[in-house]
């Protein structure tokens, strides 16, 4: 076997981030910053590296999350991973083999283990060979299965031209109305400003929402890879967005808009400014992070999907989540309580 695994720590952070950023099947969910956030959000995290035996070079691995429920059960989750060589089938399978052995050591650490399952969710369009008959399709995806991606490699004129006519019109209208887009530092005062708009939006639309403490943990943990934008009109914040910069991709993670002064189209100009800023510093794509299932007119994201589609781009459909069942009875109880 050409690979071996060992735990990685902060001393290998730079090497790890470089490997993850170059892997198209992964993203910020495999970053040290995201692991820090999940730790603060109540998850345990393990960082396992895959190393080449010939030169001891770090070539892949995983940040795996573990969540404990109050009834004593737990499950493991690998978002945007595992980080293996999806471009070379032989290398991918060899890397997965040693990684799976290392994962089994974590999962089976106790004879009293009540682990329900291991869930993986790589950012790929086709199911890789290592997701074999031992895995089952998860009934619930923890990341968006469908998303809308804007290519930032063309010039600004071409990016604007590929938008739907209504999207371009609304961008220009917001500019004409004098909407200003400002990128603010991530601190508690600005997080509270974000949350005020977010809370208003989600309360108005009667949507399930996060609390202020959640966003404080998220934004402070991800500050090295995140930015906080606001759209202002006549001195008032109308819209806001938290974006993550990682690898070649900028991701629209959370956003919200007030109902007042909707006619000035502030969110359109904010997204356009984010695209322009990202392009200037070398990012290649803007991920609008989740759209409704095609053909499902009753999907809960149908309204926001219509908004996102106005920016043009390409819809991508990932394979979604797959589960490796560890203890069938506990897994079935987990599904009944949480996902079915």
Secondary structure, 3 states (H helix, E strand, C coil): CCEEEEECCHHHHHHHHHHHHCCCCCCHHHCHHHHHHHHHCCCEEEEEEEEECCCCCEEEEEEEEEEECCCCCEEEEEECCCECCCCCHHHHHHHHHHHHHHHHHHHCCCCCCCEEEEEEECCCCCCCCCCCCCEEECCCCCCCCEEEEEECCCCHHHHHHCCCHHHHHHHHHHHHHCCEEEEECCCHHHHHHHHHHHHHHHHHCCCCCCCHHHHHHHHHHCHHHEEEEEEEECCEEEEEEEEEEECCEEEEEEEEECCCCHHHCHHHHHHHHHHHHHHHCCCCEEECCCCCCCCCCCCCCHHHHHHHHCCCCEEEECCCCEEEECCHHHHHHHHHHHCC
